């Protein structure tokens, strides 16, 4: 297992951590995750089989420059608009590079008054600072990027609608990707209409870009997550300790229970100083609430690019058939793809 030697070699347990984050901490973290710290339009590799990917890059380059993009006809059946809308919404399946493009747009934006975060991070910011405090903090920013716009909670959705409406009215430009729950059209390539219906007051603010394609992680990775024995995990931890790296060691069920008492916006703090994660006795989940918390946790692990070694059943098989056929199918498929990418042998 390839673990970067960046921390003192110790064994830690994620379940021992009780991270706290103030409103100021949350605001300071509103930037692209390390995985995308160098993301650019040039580093995005569009798949030639899906012209919408290159068309999205072209549109975003122009949007970034503040010009009026010439929209390709397959983005919408609506007539071309002469006026540049202040928002852009990236609609597509998981693994087509939406977050990369969102981060590239953020990096291309001049100045320092710009923010990048997940929907959960923005709602947590409102929880910490209050609505008025959040509006005060974000007013005057040139660009706000929202990754994984959620439609799970109507209250949060409408609160974010109000917030973005107020910010757009002051001249802030907006960009978003979505992670919608319904399972209507396969691989989640249906989000635009649900997104625009739910945040109807913003529908005229966003230009919707449909990005087709296959999951880039599965272009090179197939099958299931690697599984190992507990003895092999012990050996991996010994090697990590000897090499001066930090590897956490937790039981799967105990970790799942711990995630229930940590707000998802703080999951990133669970991972501070962690070079690799060991999870023992992985079993199928029987609670959708637990499954969704795991999805949120895996998202942050993937952002930090921390390898996972696990015993028990393959980590990507923890979601039941009922879960995979239900309304959150898209989330589970994305998490499975990410877990396979992070999975490593001991």
N, C-alpha and C positions, 0 to 999 in steps of 0.2 A: 504494500500500500504506500502510495506516495504522499507523505505528510510534510508540509513546509515547516522547517525548524524555526518557528518564530516566537515560541514561548518556553518558559521553564518547564521541564518535563515533570508533569504531575498528573494524577488521576483525579478527575472531578466528577460530580454527579449533577446533572441538570436539575434534578428534583430538589437539590439543596439550595437552589438560587431563588431569591424573591426580588426580582428587579423592580426598581421604581424609576419613573421618568416624569419629570416636571414638564409644564408647558413649554418652558424654554428649551429643555432637552429635545422634546418632540419637534419643535420648530427648527432646531439646529440640525436635525437629521433629515430634513426635507430636501434631500438631494438624491440623485440616482445611486443605487447600491454599488458596491465595489466592482461587481461583475460588469457594470456598464459605465465605469468611470472614464473609459476611453471611447465609448460608443460614438460613432459619427455616421453621416450618410455614406461616406466613402467606404467605411468598414462593413456596412450592411451588404450581404451577398444575395441579391435577388435570384430566385429560381427562374430560369428562362422559360420554363413550362407554364409559368403563371405570370402573365404580363401585368397583372394588377399590382404585383410587388414593386416593379420598377416604376410604374405609374404613381404609386404612393410616395416613393422616394422623390420623384420629380415634383409632385405637388407640395410635399413638405419643405423641400428646398425653397420653393417660391414663397410658401407661407412664411417661412423663417425670414425671408428677405423683405416681407411686408408687401409683396407684389400681388397681383391678381392672377392666380393659377388658371391655366387652361385645363379644365377638368376632362379626363378621358370619359368616353361615353358609357363605359361599363360601370362607373361608380354610381350612376343614378339615371333614372329615366326622366328626371326633371330637366328643363332647359338650362343651358349654361347661365351662370350668374355673373353679372358684370362686377358687382361689389364683392370684395373679399370679406367673408364672414370672420368674426373674431375668434371662432372656435373650430377645432378639427377633431373628429372622432374616428378612431381606428377600429374597424369591425372585422373580425376574422377568427379562424380557429386558433387553438393554442399551438405554439411552436412555429408561428410564421414570422416572428420577429417584431411584433407590435411594441413590446417594451423596449427593444433596441432602438426602434425608430423614435419612440417617445423620448428616450434618453438623448438620442442624437439631436432632436429638436431643442431640448433643454440646453445641451452643451453649445449649440449654435447661437443661442440667444445671448446677446451682449449684456453686460452689466451684471449686478449681483442681486437685484431684487427679482428673483425668480425662485420657484419652488417645485419640487418633484416628490410625490409621495403616493402611497396606496390610498384607496378610499378609506380603509380602516384607520390609517394614520391621520387623515384629516378629521374624521369623526372623533378620534381620541383627542385631537388638538382642541376641538370645540368643547369636549368634556373637561379638559384641563383649564382652558382659558375662558370658557364661556363663549357664547355666540358673538357678543359685542367685542370681546377681546380678540377673537379670531379675525373678525372683519377688520379691526384696527390694525392687526399685525399684517394681514395680507393686502390691504388696500395700498395701491401705489406700485404693486409688483407688475412687472411687464408680462410675465408668463407664469401660469400655474398648470402643471401636468398632474393628472390623476390617473394612476394605473389601477387596473382591476376595479372599475366602477361597479359597485355591488347593487343588486336589486333585491336582496334578501329581506331587508328591513324597510318597510315603507316609510317609517318615521325618519330614519337616517337618510333615505333617498330624497325625501322632500326637503329635509333640512339642508342637504348639500345643494339641492336645486336652488333654494333661496339664497344660499351663500354665493354660489357661482353667478346667479343672476345679478346680485348686487355688485360683485366684483367686475363682471363684464360691463356693467353700466358705467363704471369709472375708468374704463379703457384697458383693463387687464385682458390679455388674450388667454384662451383656454385650450387645452389639448387633453384627450382622454382615450383610454382603452376600456373595454368592458369585460366583465366576467359574470354573465347572466345565468340564472339558475335553470330556466326551462330547457326541455330536451326535445324541441320540436323538429329541427331540421338537421340533426347530426353534426357532431364536432363543433357545435356552438356557433356555426356561421349564420346566425339569425339575430344577433344581438341588437342590431341597429334599430329595428322597429320597436322592440321592447324598451330600449333605452330612451328613444325619442318619445314614446308614449308616456312612460313613467315621469320623465322630466319635460313635460309638454311645454313649459314656459321657456325652455332653452332650445326647443326644436329648431327655431329659426336662427339660432346662434351658431350651431355646429354644421360644418360640412362633413358628411359621412363618407369615409373612404373604406371600401370593402377590399380586404387583402386575402386572397385565396392562397392555398398552398398546403403542403404536408408538413408535419411536425419535423423541424430540422434535427431534433435530438434523435428521432427514430430513423433518420436517414442512415445513421451509422450504428445505431443501437437497437437491437431486437431482443425478444425474449423477456425474461423476468429479472428481477433483482438477484444479485448473487447472495447466497445464504452460506453461512459458515457454522461451525460448532462453537459452543461456549469455550472450549479449550483453545480454539484458534483465536477467539477474541482475547483470552488471557495472554496469549503469546503476542498479539498485536499491541496490547497495552504495555507489555514489558518492553517491546521494541520502541514504542513511542516514548516511554519514560526514559529509556537509556539514551535516546537521541535528542532529548531536550524539547519534546513537543507535548502538547496537552491534548489528551483524548478523554472524552467523557464516557461514562459507563452507567447505563440505566436499564432497568427492566421495562419492557414495552408498556405493560398495563399501568405500572406506577408512573411512568412518564405521561401517559394519556391522562391519568387522573390529575397530575400536576398542571397540565396545560389548562385544566378547567378553572384553576385559581389564579392564573396569570392572564392579564388582558392581552389579546393578540398584538396590540401595538407595542408591547414590551417583549415579544418573542425575540426580537433582534438582540436585546440585552441579555437574554439567556445564553446567547452564543458568544458573548465577549470573551476574547482570548482563547477560543476553542479552535483546535486544528483538525480534529476528527471526532466523529461520534460513533459510539458502540451502543447497539440496542439488542437486548437479549429477549428470547422467548416471544417473538412476534406472533400474534394470533389475529384471527379475523375479528373485526370490530362489530359490535351488536347495537351500537347507538349512533344515530346520524349526527347528533351534537358532537360526539367524540370524533367522528370521522371528519367533520368540518374543521374542528380545532386542529387535527393532524394536518389537513390541507394547508391551513394558514401557517403552521409551523414549518412544513416542508417548503413553502414559498420563501420563507426567510432563510432557511438553510441553503436553498438553491441560490438565492441572491448572494449569500456569502461564499458559495462554492466550497462547502465543507463536506468531505467524503463521509459516507456512512457505511459501517460494517454491521451486519445484523445476523442473528441466529433465529431459528424458528421458521415459519413459513416465509416465502419471499415477501418483502415489504410491500411490493406493489399489488399483492393479492389480499390485503387486509379489508378491502371494501367488498361487501356482500353483493350478490347478484341483484337483490332488491335495490340497493343503493345505486348500482350502476345502471339500472333501468329507470331510475327516478328523476326528479327534477334537478338534481345537482350533478348529473352525469358529467357535464363538461368540466366541473371542478375536479372531480375524481380522476378523470382521464388525464388532465394536466398534471395533477400530483403524481400519478403513476409514471408518466413520462419523465418527470423530474427525478423521482426516486430511482428509476432505472439508470438515469444519467449519473446520479450521485453514488450509486451502489458500487462497492469495491470489495475485492477479496482481502482476507486478513493477511 
